[in-house]
Amino acid sequence: MQRKTIAIIGGGPAGLMAAETVAGQGHEVTVYDAMPTMGRKFLLAGKSGLNLTHSEDYARFRDRYGAASPALRAALDDFTPQQVSAWAEGLGQEVFTGSSGRVFPKVMKASPLLRQWLKRLEAEGVQLLTRHRWTGFEGAALRFLTPAGESIVQADATLLALGGASWPKLGSDAAWTQPLQQAGVRIAPFRPANCGFDVAWSDHFISRFAGMPVKAVAGTSAAGRIQGEFVISRHGIEGSLVYAHAAALRDGLEQGETAWLLDLAPGRKAEKIAADLNRQPAKASLSNRLRKAAGLDGVKLALLRERAPDMASLDASQLADLIKALPVPLIRPRPIAEAISSAGGVLLSELTDGYMLAQRPGLFLAGEMLDWEAPTGGYLLTACFATGRAAGKAMLAWLQDTPLSKAESNTTS
């Protein structure tokens, strides 16, 4: 095969996986990243425990991507959660499965894995260039802003893996949308995913309970009924249970549905709570009755009071119904800059099966800049790895079938 020049723009999980896939094939491979170091968001994601993937049944796993699941299936099938774990261990990072089914490196951090990954890529001849911000196309070429000024790069094939719109300080600022839209690429607007929500808490409630976890509860939305825990914030609600419902709650807000239903006593039935409330001595305070009959105290009791300040006037059955389905009124999602990930991006219908833009042969895309979303739990990283790998394989196949020199590549970059 004739030696080609491959440009990979974006040094996150998708871009680095694509680089690994095309490395060692005799091509000149360069990864460009706008930040001072590679994998900035990857490193922060792993600061409190790098959740690589999930061990649940694979048929269930690959359906976690909602409407995008069919389009992502081939890539996921080619790089399954088990293969992700084996890949990490191949980098010297032994993994373990937590009680929730999430898979982590035993060291928990992302930095040792990233360090070994970059070292292996360089050993394969991949050039890693930081502080190279892609600013668009210069005819057939790629335009970068670097510390030395503007740089124009010709490439036989290019991969964009520039992330979504969350955590812009780490590089995922969606600035790439402008040059792609100017090129006629259709892009779904970015929206926050795996995010918190604003709630109009009273000042008294915020002063006492902001930062407090709410444990052993269940939330119900269009995503179904899910049990877990979340945190009261000064702005509203956040945490793992909220993130599990985030896509459904965000979409519901856009349709005018403003409440999240919260079960404060998921282990008890409403009828039993009502009966136990009625059995409490009439002289007992309402707080004591709720504590003994429903197990409510602390922040759970405060939540009930916050949402039902007239609860002393309610009968046992009405109180029990509120405890089992307390509406928490949502105002809006928190800003996308705070979100763990984002929904939206380049429409999947714009791509061939090989993650190449149909209207611009030789330009491939991968990772979170595509229009898919997933809950936390290892699903995000797995799909970034898988789409990067799939795009890398497609690049190699395309280059083999398209023997163009740099001078002839005016339709490929």
Buried (B, 14 or more C-beta within 10 A) or exposed (E): EEEBBBBBBBBBBBBBBBBBBBBEBEBBBBBBBBBEEBBBBBBEBBEEBBBBBBBBEBEEBBEBBBEBBEBBBEBBEEBBBEBBBEBBEEBEBEBEEEEBBBBBBEBBBBBBBBEBBBEBBEEBEBEBBBBBBBBBBBEBBBBBBBEEEEBEBBBBBBBBBBBBBBBBEBBBBBBBBEBBEEEEBEBBEBBBBBBBBBBEBEEEBBEEBBEBEBEBBBBBBEBEEBEBEBBBBEBBBBBBBBBBBBBBBBBBBEEEBBBBBBBBBBEBEBEBBBBBBBEBEEEEEBEEBBBBBBBBEEBBBBBBBBBBEEBEEBEBBEBBBBBBBBEBEBEBBBEBBBBBBBBBBBEBEBBEEBBBBEEBBBBBBBBBBBBBBBBBBBBBBBBBBBBBBBBBBBBBEBBEEBEBEBEEBEEBB
